[in-house]
Amino acid sequence: MSELHRFFYQGAMVAKGVVELEADTSKHIWQVLRMDEGDRLVLTDGKGTVANGEIQYVQRHKCNVLILDTSFQERNGRELHLCVCFTKNNARNEWLLEKATELGVSSITPVQSSRSQKTHIRYDRWGKILQSAILQSHQSYLPELTSLLTLAETIELYKAIPQKLIAHCAEDKDKMQLHKMLKPTEDSVIFIGPEGDFSPDEVNLCISNGYKPVSLGVQRLRTETAAITAAAYFNLIS
């Protein structure tokens, strides 16, 4: 038996209840997948709830689903909070969002540093990318996408996270390799800088707030490559 198609539904799901999916989702079910009344599917709200459902009614812009049963899935392992100074290249940013979500990060924070290039974010589009990625990777938790924050605001937001790391390229700072610093037993936050790297003052600000400098290898990585390297390693050990 083939796997059931999975869809995102941001609302309450109760067994024996009926929900109406968004117009874009309904169109995809009707026009692309050619699904019909009686077909089964899976819904998730991105907050741990998963529901098995059956299509009761479907047309181009409307789809009603009967909820057959629901379950709640706890998060597995520790959480990684990825804080990134995004580039001005939208394609590379969207690739980062998709892959970081597939790798199970808990939150993604766009950071505005002194050398940042990205100051405008299409949260509606980025949100759809995150939703698509959790469906593709069969996850039940949608990463939180925060608003664009300054470095100081980001430090304040994650001040309670026990393991704090900053990846940067400055040669005058003592840095440990990421794989030697990252502990799988603790929630973690890691800062990934812009293409021009964090400024010395920004690195010092982070260090003074408990962040440990880390290296991601001898090669100089693009912003999105560095972010995915950190997320991939954390995913393997957590």
N, C-alpha and C positions, 0 to 999 in steps of 0.2 A: 504494500500500500504506500503510495507516495505521500510525502509530508504535506501537511495542510499549509495553505498560504497564511501569512501573518500580516496583521494590520495594526496601526496605531489608533487608539481611541482614548481621547482625553476627557473621560467622564466616569461617572459611577457605573459599575457593572454588577448586577445582582442576578443570581440564578433565577430563571423563568421570566426575567424582565426582557424588554425589547429596547434596543438602542438604535439610533439613526446615525450612520456614519457621515463624515464630511463629504461635501460634493466632489472634491478631487479624488478621494478614496473610492467613492461610489462609481465615478467615471472609469477609474482604473479597473475595478472589479467587473464592470459591465462591458466596457469597450475593449480593454486589453486582454484581460484574463478570460472573458466570455463565461463568467460564472453565472449560475442561475439559482432560482428558488430551490431550496433543499440542499444546496452545497454547504459543506462544512468549512469553517475557517477558525483562526485563532486571533484573539485580540489582546493587546497589552496596553496599559496606561502609562508605561514608563516609570511607574512607582512601585513595581513588584507584583502587581495583580495581573494574572493571566486568565483569560476566559476562552472556553470552547464555545463556538456559536454556530448557528445554522441560519442561512439567508432565508428570510420570509418574503421579502419583496426587493426587487432590484430593477432600476431603470438607469438612464444615463447619469442623472445627477442625484439619485436618491437610492439608498440601500438600508433596509431595516434588517437587523440581526437579532434572533432570539438567543439569549444567553442560556446555554445548557448547564454549565457549571463553571465555577471559578476556583482559583487557588492563589496562594500568596507565596512568592519565592523570596527568601531572605538573601541579602547580599552575601556573596562569597568573598572571603578574604578581606584584606585591608583596602583603604581607599587612597587613590592618587589624585591630587588636585594639580592640574596642569595650567601654569600661568605663562602666557606667551605674548611676546611683542610681535604681532602679526605683520606680514609684509604687505606691500601694495599689490602683489600679484594674487588676484582672486582665485585663480585656478589652483595655485599652490596652497593657499589658505584652506580652500574647500577640501583638497586632498588630505590635509592635516586633520581637519575636523572629522572626516569620514574614518580615517585609519585610527585616530586616537579613540574614537567611540567604539570601533570594533575591538580595540585592545582593552576596553573596560574602564577607562578613566571615569572618575566620579564627578568631576567638574572641569570646566574649561573657562579660564578667565583671560579676556583680552587686556593686555597691559599697555598703558601709554608711558613710554620712557622718553628721555631727551632725544633719542635717535630713532624713535618709531616712525614708520612710514604710513601706517594704517590708522586713520582717525574716524572713518565712517564704516559702520557695520550694518549689513542688512540682516537683522535678527530673524525676520520671517524666513528668509532663504536658508540661513545657517541652521535654524531650528528644524526645517524640513530635512536637511542633510543628516542631522543627528538622528531624527526619527527613522529615516531610511536605513541608517547604519545599524541601529539596534535590531531592526527587523531582519536584516540580512544576516546578522551574526547571532540571532536567536537569544537576545538578551532581554531582560525584563526591567532594566533600569536605564532611564535616559539621563545622560550627563547634564548637570546644571550648567547652563551658559549664562554667565553673569554679564552685567553691563561693563563697558570700557572703564577701567579704573587706572588711577595713577599708581606708581610703584608704592608710595606710602599707603594709599588706600588698600592695596592688595596685601601688604604686610599686615595691616590691621585686621583685615578680613580673616586671615588664616593664622592669627597669632596663637590660637589654641592647638594647632596641629603640632604633634611632638617632633616629627622629623622634617626639618626645613633645609632645602638644598637650593643652590644657585649655580647654574652652568654658565661659565663665561670663558673668554679667551685670553685674558690678561696673563702675561708671563711672570709678573712680579708678585703673584699671590700663590701661596701654597695650596695645592689642590690635590685631592685624592680621586682615584678612579671611581666612577659611579658604582661599579659592582662591588667595591670594597666599602662603600659608605651606606648603601641602601639596605635598610633592615626590613625584612618581610613581615615583621611582627608589629609594625607601627604605621599608622596613617601618615602619609607624606605629602608635601607640597614642593614642587620644583619650579624655578623660574628659568625660562628660556628667553634669551635676549634677542634684539633686532639684528638685522644683517650687519650693522656697524658695531654690534656688541653693546653691552651696558657700559656706561661711563664709569671711571674710577670712583667717583662720588656715589654712584648708585650701588656699585659692588660693596663699598664700605658701609653704606646704609643698611644693606641686607645683612652683612656680617655682624654689624652692631646689634641687629635684632635677632640674632641666633641662627642665621643661615650659614650652612657649611658650603664652601666652594667645592665644586666637583668638575672633573674632566670627563668628557664623553669619548676620549680617544685622541690619537695624535693628529688625525685629519681635522681640518677646519670644516665644520658642517654647516649647511644651510639651516635656517631657522626651523623649517618643517622637518628636516631630517633629524636634527637634534631632539626635537619634541617627540618624534616617533621612536627614536632610540631609547629615550628614557621610559616612555610608556610601554614599549615592548619588553624591556628588561623587567620592569615592575610587574607586568602581567605574568612573566615566567616564574617569578619567585614568590608572588603573593598567594 
